[in-house]
């Protein structure tokens, strides 16, 4: 691949990566909201006296999603910074 074709392909690659990261962040946000609903429902069932492990599972998923969302936001910031250099 010559350097000319790499330069012309770079903007398209940046846009593709930004779109993918934006989609990831949207998906993670939707799943985080659904997990928060699961946490609330689990808390209500615990208050009624039905203890199950779905609450712990929901908390674990929520924490993992929070980390993925932070990663995607950081990646978007880095992509913007690199895009300004190109």
N, CA, C and O atoms as CSV, one atom per row, in Angstrom:
chain,resi,resn,atom,element,x,y,z
A,1,UNK,N,N,0.855,-1.172,0.000
A,1,UNK,CA,C,0.000,0.000,0.000
A,1,UNK,C,C,0.894,1.227,0.000
A,1,UNK,O,O,1.754,1.379,0.868
A,2,UNK,N,N,0.689,2.095,-0.972
A,2,UNK,CA,C,1.518,3.293,-1.050
A,2,UNK,C,C,1.063,4.319,-0.020
A,2,UNK,O,O,-0.032,4.230,0.537
A,3,UNK,N,N,1.933,5.292,0.214
A,3,UNK,CA,C,1.604,6.297,1.228
A,3,UNK,C,C,0.433,7.174,0.792
A,3,UNK,O,O,-0.315,7.666,1.636
A,4,UNK,N,N,0.262,7.380,-0.536
A,4,UNK,CA,C,-0.869,8.184,-1.013
A,4,UNK,C,C,-2.202,7.516,-0.691
A,4,UNK,O,O,-3.144,8.178,-0.255
A,5,UNK,N,N,-2.277,6.210,-0.906
A,5,UNK,CA,C,-3.544,5.524,-0.635
A,5,UNK,C,C,-3.814,5.460,0.865
A,5,UNK,O,O,-4.970,5.453,1.288
A,6,UNK,N,N,-2.753,5.413,1.669
A,6,UNK,CA,C,-2.948,5.410,3.117
A,6,UNK,C,C,-3.513,6.745,3.585
A,6,UNK,O,O,-4.363,6.786,4.474
A,7,UNK,N,N,-3.042,7.837,2.987
A,7,UNK,CA,C,-3.513,9.163,3.373
A,7,UNK,C,C,-4.974,9.341,2.975
A,7,UNK,O,O,-5.750,9.920,3.736
A,8,UNK,N,N,-5.363,8.857,1.803
A,8,UNK,CA,C,-6.755,9.019,1.379
A,8,UNK,C,C,-7.683,8.091,2.149
A,8,UNK,O,O,-8.865,8.400,2.305
A,9,UNK,N,N,-7.179,6.963,2.632
A,9,UNK,CA,C,-8.017,6.026,3.387
A,9,UNK,C,C,-8.161,6.435,4.854
A,9,UNK,O,O,-9.077,5.971,5.534
A,10,UNK,N,N,-7.278,7.288,5.343
A,10,UNK,CA,C,-7.292,7.651,6.764
A,10,UNK,C,C,-8.592,8.320,7.211
A,10,UNK,O,O,-9.143,7.913,8.234
A,11,UNK,N,N,-9.116,9.331,6.497
A,11,UNK,CA,C,-10.361,9.953,6.977
A,11,UNK,C,C,-11.526,8.965,7.052
A,11,UNK,O,O,-12.329,9.018,7.983
A,12,UNK,N,N,-11.614,8.074,6.080
A,12,UNK,CA,C,-12.688,7.081,6.099
A,12,UNK,C,C,-12.534,6.145,7.290
A,12,UNK,O,O,-13.520,5.788,7.933
A,13,UNK,N,N,-11.311,5.752,7.582
A,13,UNK,CA,C,-11.060,4.872,8.728
A,13,UNK,C,C,-11.401,5.579,10.034
A,13,UNK,O,O,-11.947,4.959,10.946
A,14,UNK,N,N,-11.087,6.865,10.134
A,14,UNK,CA,C,-11.417,7.622,11.346
A,14,UNK,C,C,-12.922,7.677,11.547
A,14,UNK,O,O,-13.423,7.469,12.652
A,15,UNK,N,N,-13.645,7.964,10.449
A,15,UNK,CA,C,-15.110,8.039,10.560
A,15,UNK,C,C,-15.711,6.695,10.949
A,15,UNK,O,O,-16.642,6.631,11.751
A,16,UNK,N,N,-15.173,5.623,10.375
A,16,UNK,CA,C,-15.671,4.289,10.707
A,16,UNK,C,C,-15.438,3.981,12.178
A,16,UNK,O,O,-16.321,3.450,12.852
A,17,UNK,N,N,-14.256,4.310,12.675
A,17,UNK,CA,C,-13.935,4.051,14.077
A,17,UNK,C,C,-14.798,4.907,15.002
A,17,UNK,O,O,-15.280,4.420,16.025
A,18,UNK,N,N,-14.993,6.163,14.656
A,18,UNK,CA,C,-15.842,7.029,15.478
A,18,UNK,C,C,-17.280,6.518,15.510
A,18,UNK,O,O,-17.924,6.531,16.558
A,19,UNK,N,N,-17.775,6.072,14.370
A,19,UNK,CA,C,-19.137,5.535,14.310
A,19,UNK,C,C,-19.261,4.277,15.155
A,19,UNK,O,O,-20.253,4.095,15.862
A,20,UNK,N,N,-18.261,3.414,15.085
A,20,UNK,CA,C,-18.287,2.181,15.878
A,20,UNK,C,C,-18.254,2.488,17.374
A,20,UNK,O,O,-18.988,1.873,18.148
A,21,UNK,N,N,-17.422,3.421,17.781
A,21,UNK,CA,C,-17.342,3.784,19.199
A,21,UNK,C,C,-18.626,4.453,19.675
A,21,UNK,O,O,-19.067,4.230,20.802
A,22,UNK,N,N,-19.220,5.271,18.819
A,22,UNK,CA,C,-20.483,5.916,19.181
A,22,UNK,C,C,-21.586,4.863,19.340
A,22,UNK,O,O,-22.402,4.941,20.259
A,23,UNK,N,N,-21.601,3.892,18.444
A,23,UNK,CA,C,-22.576,2.805,18.554
A,23,UNK,C,C,-22.369,1.976,19.802
A,23,UNK,O,O,-23.331,1.586,20.463
A,24,UNK,N,N,-21.098,1.701,20.129
A,24,UNK,CA,C,-20.792,0.942,21.345
A,24,UNK,C,C,-21.278,1.687,22.572
A,24,UNK,O,O,-21.880,1.091,23.466
A,25,UNK,N,N,-21.022,2.984,22.622
A,25,UNK,CA,C,-21.438,3.751,23.787
A,25,UNK,C,C,-22.943,3.824,23.914
A,25,UNK,O,O,-23.466,3.806,25.029
A,26,UNK,N,N,-23.653,3.906,22.803
A,26,UNK,CA,C,-25.117,3.904,22.858
A,26,UNK,C,C,-25.649,2.561,23.343
A,26,UNK,O,O,-26.555,2.509,24.175
A,27,UNK,N,N,-25.088,1.482,22.823
A,27,UNK,CA,C,-25.522,0.145,23.223
A,27,UNK,C,C,-25.268,-0.092,24.703
A,27,UNK,O,O,-26.127,-0.623,25.407
A,28,UNK,N,N,-24.102,0.296,25.171
A,28,UNK,CA,C,-23.761,0.107,26.579
A,28,UNK,C,C,-24.695,0.929,27.461
A,28,UNK,O,O,-25.100,0.473,28.530
A,29,UNK,N,N,-25.034,2.121,27.023
A,29,UNK,CA,C,-25.944,2.958,27.805
A,29,UNK,C,C,-27.331,2.316,27.917
A,29,UNK,O,O,-27.938,2.334,28.988
A,30,UNK,N,N,-27.826,1.760,26.831
A,30,UNK,CA,C,-29.136,1.094,26.858
A,30,UNK,C,C,-29.105,-0.113,27.786
A,30,UNK,O,O,-30.022,-0.309,28.584
A,31,UNK,N,N,-28.053,-0.923,27.684
A,31,UNK,CA,C,-27.943,-2.101,28.549
A,31,UNK,C,C,-27.783,-1.678,30.008
A,31,UNK,O,O,-28.291,-2.351,30.904
A,32,UNK,N,N,-27.085,-0.575,30.254
A,32,UNK,CA,C,-26.931,-0.083,31.628
A,32,UNK,C,C,-28.279,0.336,32.213
A,32,UNK,O,O,-28.549,0.080,33.386
A,33,UNK,N,N,-29.116,0.969,31.416
A,33,UNK,CA,C,-30.446,1.360,31.897
A,33,UNK,C,C,-31.277,0.120,32.209
A,33,UNK,O,O,-31.954,0.069,33.236
A,34,UNK,N,N,-31.230,-0.880,31.329
A,34,UNK,CA,C,-31.967,-2.117,31.585
A,34,UNK,C,C,-31.449,-2.829,32.833
A,34,UNK,O,O,-32.229,-3.404,33.591
A,35,UNK,N,N,-30.137,-2.790,33.046
A,35,UNK,CA,C,-29.561,-3.402,34.242
A,35,UNK,C,C,-29.990,-2.642,35.491
A,35,UNK,O,O,-30.258,-3.250,36.528
A,36,UNK,N,N,-30.055,-1.322,35.398
A,36,UNK,CA,C,-30.523,-0.529,36.542
A,36,UNK,C,C,-31.969,-0.884,36.892
A,36,UNK,O,O,-32.330,-0.945,38.067
A,37,UNK,N,N,-32.784,-1.116,35.876
A,37,UNK,CA,C,-34.162,-1.548,36.134
A,37,UNK,C,C,-34.165,-2.896,36.836
A,37,UNK,O,O,-34.951,-3.113,37.759
A,38,UNK,N,N,-33.287,-3.811,36.403
A,38,UNK,CA,C,-33.185,-5.119,37.057
A,38,UNK,C,C,-32.758,-4.972,38.514
A,38,UNK,O,O,-33.259,-5.688,39.380
A,39,UNK,N,N,-31.843,-4.055,38.789
A,39,UNK,CA,C,-31.408,-3.812,40.167
A,39,UNK,C,C,-32.586,-3.326,41.011
A,39,UNK,O,O,-32.769,-3.781,42.141
A,40,UNK,N,N,-33.375,-2.416,40.475
A,40,UNK,CA,C,-34.522,-1.892,41.223
A,40,UNK,C,C,-35.538,-2.993,41.498
A,40,UNK,O,O,-36.053,-3.106,42.610
A,41,UNK,N,N,-35.824,-3.803,40.486
A,41,UNK,CA,C,-36.774,-4.906,40.675
A,41,UNK,C,C,-36.234,-5.903,41.694
A,41,UNK,O,O,-36.990,-6.415,42.519
A,42,UNK,N,N,-34.937,-6.181,41.643
A,42,UNK,CA,C,-34.333,-7.105,42.607
A,42,UNK,C,C,-34.393,-6.544,44.022
A,42,UNK,O,O,-34.659,-7.279,44.974
A,43,UNK,N,N,-34.149,-5.252,44.162
A,43,UNK,CA,C,-34.248,-4.625,45.485
A,43,UNK,C,C,-35.666,-4.715,46.032
A,43,UNK,O,O,-35.867,-4.972,47.219
A,44,UNK,N,N,-36.634,-4.505,45.170
A,44,UNK,CA,C,-38.027,-4.616,45.613
A,44,UNK,C,C,-38.357,-6.042,46.046
A,44,UNK,O,O,-39.095,-6.242,47.011
A,45,UNK,N,N,-37.814,-7.034,45.337
A,45,UNK,CA,C,-38.080,-8.422,45.731
A,45,UNK,C,C,-37.375,-8.762,47.040
A,45,UNK,O,O,-37.889,-9.558,47.826
A,46,UNK,N,N,-36.210,-8.173,47.286
A,46,UNK,CA,C,-35.507,-8.397,48.555
A,46,UNK,C,C,-36.310,-7.785,49.702
A,46,UNK,O,O,-36.404,-8.370,50.781
A,47,UNK,N,N,-36.886,-6.612,49.464
A,47,UNK,CA,C,-37.701,-5.976,50.503
A,47,UNK,C,C,-38.949,-6.793,50.822
A,47,UNK,O,O,-39.452,-6.754,51.944
A,48,UNK,N,N,-39.447,-7.532,49.831
A,48,UNK,CA,C,-40.608,-8.397,50.075
A,48,UNK,C,C,-40.219,-9.703,50.751
A,48,UNK,O,O,-41.088,-10.455,51.191
A,49,UNK,N,N,-38.920,-9.980,50.837
A,49,UNK,CA,C,-38.456,-11.185,51.517
A,49,UNK,C,C,-37.961,-12.282,50.601
A,49,UNK,O,O,-37.556,-13.341,51.079
A,50,UNK,N,N,-37.981,-12.059,49.306
A,50,UNK,CA,C,-37.469,-13.050,48.355
A,50,UNK,C,C,-36.032,-12.694,47.996
A,50,UNK,O,O,-35.796,-11.786,47.199
A,51,UNK,N,N,-35.088,-13.395,48.572
A,51,UNK,CA,C,-33.679,-13.113,48.312
A,51,UNK,C,C,-33.206,-14.033,47.189
A,51,UNK,O,O,-33.363,-15.252,47.261
A,52,UNK,N,N,-32.629,-13.436,46.159
A,52,UNK,CA,C,-32.060,-14.233,45.077
A,52,UNK,C,C,-30.739,-13.608,44.633
A,52,UNK,O,O,-30.367,-12.525,45.083
A,53,UNK,N,N,-30.052,-14.297,43.762
A,53,UNK,CA,C,-28.739,-13.829,43.330
A,53,UNK,C,C,-28.803,-12.916,42.109
A,53,UNK,O,O,-27.766,-12.444,41.644
A,54,UNK,N,N,-29.979,-12.663,41.590
A,54,UNK,CA,C,-30.069,-11.788,40.423
A,54,UNK,C,C,-29.609,-10.371,40.763
A,54,UNK,O,O,-29.107,-9.658,39.894
A,55,UNK,N,N,-29.777,-9.966,42.009
A,55,UNK,CA,C,-29.321,-8.638,42.427
A,55,UNK,C,C,-27.803,-8.533,42.298
A,55,UNK,O,O,-27.289,-7.554,41.758
A,56,UNK,N,N,-27.087,-9.545,42.795
A,56,UNK,CA,C,-25.623,-9.526,42.695
A,56,UNK,C,C,-25.168,-9.583,41.245
A,56,UNK,O,O,-24.208,-8.914,40.863
A,57,UNK,N,N,-25.855,-10.381,40.441
A,57,UNK,CA,C,-25.522,-10.458,39.021
A,57,UNK,C,C,-25.758,-9.114,38.342
A,57,UNK,O,O,-24.940,-8.676,37.534
A,58,UNK,N,N,-26.858,-8.464,38.661
A,58,UNK,CA,C,-27.158,-7.164,38.066
A,58,UNK,C,C,-26.122,-6.119,38.469
A,58,UNK,O,O,-25.718,-5.300,37.644
A,59,UNK,N,N,-25.695,-6.137,39.710
A,59,UNK,CA,C,-24.660,-5.196,40.162
A,59,UNK,C,C,-23.349,-5.454,39.421
A,59,UNK,O,O,-22.687,-4.510,38.992
A,60,UNK,N,N,-22.971,-6.717,39.268
A,60,UNK,CA,C,-21.732,-7.053,38.556
A,60,UNK,C,C,-21.794,-6.595,37.101
A,60,UNK,O,O,-20.825,-6.041,36.584
A,61,UNK,N,N,-22.920,-6.821,36.443
A,61,UNK,CA,C,-23.076,-6.384,35.050
A,61,UNK,C,C,-23.051,-4.864,34.970
A,61,UNK,O,O,-22.438,-4.301,34.063
A,62,UNK,N,N,-23.703,-4.205,35.899
A,62,UNK,CA,C,-23.729,-2.746,35.909
A,62,UNK,C,C,-22.323,-2.167,36.057
A,62,UNK,O,O,-21.974,-1.210,35.365
A,63,UNK,N,N,-21.515,-2.735,36.949
A,63,UNK,CA,C,-20.137,-2.258,37.130
A,63,UNK,C,C,-19.295,-2.510,35.886
A,63,UNK,O,O,-18.493,-1.660,35.498
A,64,UNK,N,N,-19.469,-3.668,35.259
A,64,UNK,CA,C,-18.721,-3.964,34.036
A,64,UNK,C,C,-19.116,-3.005,32.917
A,64,UNK,O,O,-18.256,-2.535,32.172
A,65,UNK,N,N,-20.391,-2.717,32.796
A,65,UNK,CA,C,-20.848,-1.784,31.766
A,65,UNK,C,C,-20.334,-0.378,32.017
A,65,UNK,O,O,-20.030,0.355,31.077
A,66,UNK,N,N,-20.239,-0.006,33.272
A,66,UNK,CA,C,-19.698,1.316,33.597
A,66,UNK,C,C,-18.250,1.433,33.119
A,66,UNK,O,O,-17.841,2.474,32.605
A,67,UNK,N,N,-17.480,0.359,33.291
A,67,UNK,CA,C,-16.096,0.363,32.830
A,67,UNK,C,C,-16.011,0.419,31.308
A,67,UNK,O,O,-15.168,1.130,30.761
A,68,UNK,N,N,-16.873,-0.322,30.624
A,68,UNK,CA,C,-16.876,-0.303,29.159
A,68,UNK,C,C,-17.280,1.071,28.650
A,68,UNK,O,O,-16.707,1.558,27.675
A,69,UNK,N,N,-18.242,1.698,29.283
A,69,UNK,CA,C,-18.670,3.036,28.883
A,69,UNK,C,C,-17.547,4.049,29.086
A,69,UNK,O,O,-17.340,4.921,28.242
A,70,UNK,N,N,-16.828,3.942,30.187
A,70,UNK,CA,C,-15.688,4.835,30.428
A,70,UNK,C,C,-14.606,4.615,29.378
A,70,UNK,O,O,-13.988,5.573,28.913
A,71,UNK,N,N,-14.373,3.353,28.999
A,71,UNK,CA,C,-13.391,3.054,27.958
A,71,UNK,C,C,-13.804,3.673,26.628
A,71,UNK,O,O,-12.978,4.279,25.946
A,72,UNK,N,N,-15.065,3.528,26.253
A,72,UNK,CA,C,-15.497,4.057,24.957
A,72,UNK,C,C,-15.453,5.582,24.936
A,72,UNK,O,O,-15.137,6.179,23.907
A,73,UNK,N,N,-15.765,6.210,26.055
A,73,UNK,CA,C,-15.653,7.677,26.112
A,73,UNK,C,C,-14.198,8.118,25.983
A,73,UNK,O,O,-13.897,9.083,25.279
A,74,UNK,N,N,-13.299,7.412,26.662
A,74,UNK,CA,C,-11.878,7.729,26.551
A,74,UNK,C,C,-11.360,7.508,25.144
A,74,UNK,O,O,-10.557,8.295,24.643
A,75,UNK,N,N,-11.816,6.443,24.506
A,75,UNK,CA,C,-11.395,6.162,23.132
A,75,UNK,C,C,-11.910,7.238,22.183
A,75,UNK,O,O,-11.200,7.636,21.260
A,76,UNK,N,N,-13.130,7.711,22.396
A,76,UNK,CA,C,-13.663,8.789,21.555
A,76,UNK,C,C,-12.841,10.062,21.720
A,76,UNK,O,O,-12.569,10.754,20.739
A,77,UNK,N,N,-12.448,10.373,22.938
A,77,UNK,CA,C,-11.615,11.556,23.168
A,77,UNK,C,C,-10.271,11.424,22.463
A,77,UNK,O,O,-9.792,12.373,21.843
A,78,UNK,N,N,-9.665,10.242,22.560
A,78,UNK,CA,C,-8.387,10.027,21.881
A,78,UNK,C,C,-8.546,10.100,20.369
A,78,UNK,O,O,-7.671,10.620,19.678
A,79,UNK,N,N,-9.659,9.582,19.850
A,79,UNK,CA,C,-9.901,9.655,18.408
A,79,UNK,C,C,-10.041,11.108,17.961
A,79,UNK,O,O,-9.533,11.480,16.903
A,80,UNK,N,N,-10.716,11.924,18.748
A,80,UNK,CA,C,-10.847,13.341,18.397
A,80,UNK,C,C,-9.486,14.033,18.404
A,80,UNK,O,O,-9.183,14.829,17.515
A,81,UNK,N,N,-8.667,13.724,19.413
A,81,UNK,CA,C,-7.338,14.328,19.489
A,81,UNK,C,C,-6.479,13.908,18.303
A,81,UNK,O,O,-5.787,14.737,17.711
A,82,UNK,N,N,-6.519,12.629,17.955
A,82,UNK,CA,C,-5.746,12.158,16.807
A,82,UNK,C,C,-6.302,12.718,15.502
A,82,UNK,O,O,-5.543,12.999,14.574
A,83,UNK,N,N,-7.611,12.880,15.427
A,83,UNK,CA,C,-8.222,13.450,14.227
A,83,UNK,C,C,-7.778,14.884,13.994
A,83,UNK,O,O,-7.649,15.317,12.849
A,84,UNK,N,N,-7.547,15.614,15.057
A,84,UNK,CA,C,-7.065,16.990,14.920
A,84,UNK,C,C,-5.635,17.027,14.402
A,84,UNK,O,O,-5.240,17.984,13.734
A,85,UNK,N,N,-4.857,15.995,14.704
A,85,UNK,CA,C,-3.478,15.942,14.228
A,85,UNK,C,C,-3.403,15.569,12.752
A,85,UNK,O,O,-2.473,15.970,12.052
A,86,UNK,N,N,-4.379,14.804,12.283
A,86,UNK,CA,C,-4.378,14.349,10.878
A,86,UNK,C,C,-4.997,15.389,10.027
A,86,UNK,O,O,-5.098,15.213,8.813
